[in-house]
Amino acid sequence: MSKFPSSKEIKSVSKKLKKGLASHSLAASASAVDRAKHKLCSYFIIYVEENELSQKEFAELLGIDEALVSKILHYQIQSFTTDRLIRYLSTIYPDFEVEFKVA
């Protein structure tokens, strides 16, 4: 079973990703749903980076095709619902939980 990454691990990988292919900023005017989907996609990227997986290996692990993995890793959030992303995340992070924050 995989353990969900700590905040420190997330920050470390985020710094690396800002320099890489998967970096993608979100518009300041993005909806709450789009912000949530964007954050969910970042967890996939962290997992791929930490485990040094190819896109093909990751697709096999998730049980989805490589084209869908590419969309996730490139933040094509319009292609997914939040529940679909959460379902995929639960494959690699079985104890994954969603927390809500009211600003």
Secondary structure, DSSP 8 states (H G I E B T S, - for coil): ------HHHHHHHHHHHTTSTT-----TT--HHHHHHHHHHHHHHHHHHHHT--HHHHHHHHTS-HHHHHHHHTT-GGG--HHHHHHHHHHH-TT--------
